[in-house]
Amino acid sequence: MVALPNGGFDAQEAIDADRFTPIPAGKYPGKFIASRRAPKEKEAIDNGEHTDKYTVHMMIEITDGDQAGRQILFRYPVVHPSEGYARKGRRLYGEASIATGFGQNAPGETDQLIGLPFIVELAVNPPKNGYEASNEIKHFIHPSAATAPAQNAASGEKPPHMNGATDTPAQTANNGAQPW
C-alpha cells in the first residue's frame, strides 16, 4: 500500500485538467520544432518489410498569443495508396516550404524547416466516430503575407517575427528530446 500525499486528490478534477481541447480556429504564428518518419512505417522498414506508405510527422509549436506553447502534430503522407490523400500532404508540405522562405523548391530534408517562423491556419473538426474534436491544418502562410493572428488582434501586438525579431533554427527543441 502507498499513502498519497495530503490523503488523496479529486480524481475528476485531475481528469478534466488534462483533457485535450483543440486550439480555436484561426491563424497563429508558429514554427516546426521536430520531425520524424511515422514510427510504424519506420519500424516496418527497419525490419525489412515493405510498406506502401511514407508519412512524415512534424511537431508545430504556437509561438505567440493566447495559445503560445501549445503544440500540434502535422502528419503528412508523401506516398500513400490513396493518391488524393498523398496529394493533400504534399500540398501542405509545399505550403510549409514556401511559408518558411524556401520558395518553390521544397527542401529535401524536413530538419531544414526546424525553427523557421510561419503562420499556420487552423480549423476545428467536430467530434466524430468516437473521436473528440481536433485541429486540422488548413494552410501555411509566409509571415509577410499574413495579418496578425486573431488571438493578437485585440491587443494590436505583432508576433515577434513580424516586428524584426528572428528565430534561430534549431535541430530540435528541448535539448534534442523529441516532443512526442
Helices and strands as residue ranges (DSSP letters): G 5-7, H 11-17, E 26-37, H 39-46, E 54-62, E 71-79, H 83-99, G 110-113, E 117-125, E 134-141, G 143-145, H 150-153, G 160-162, G 174-176
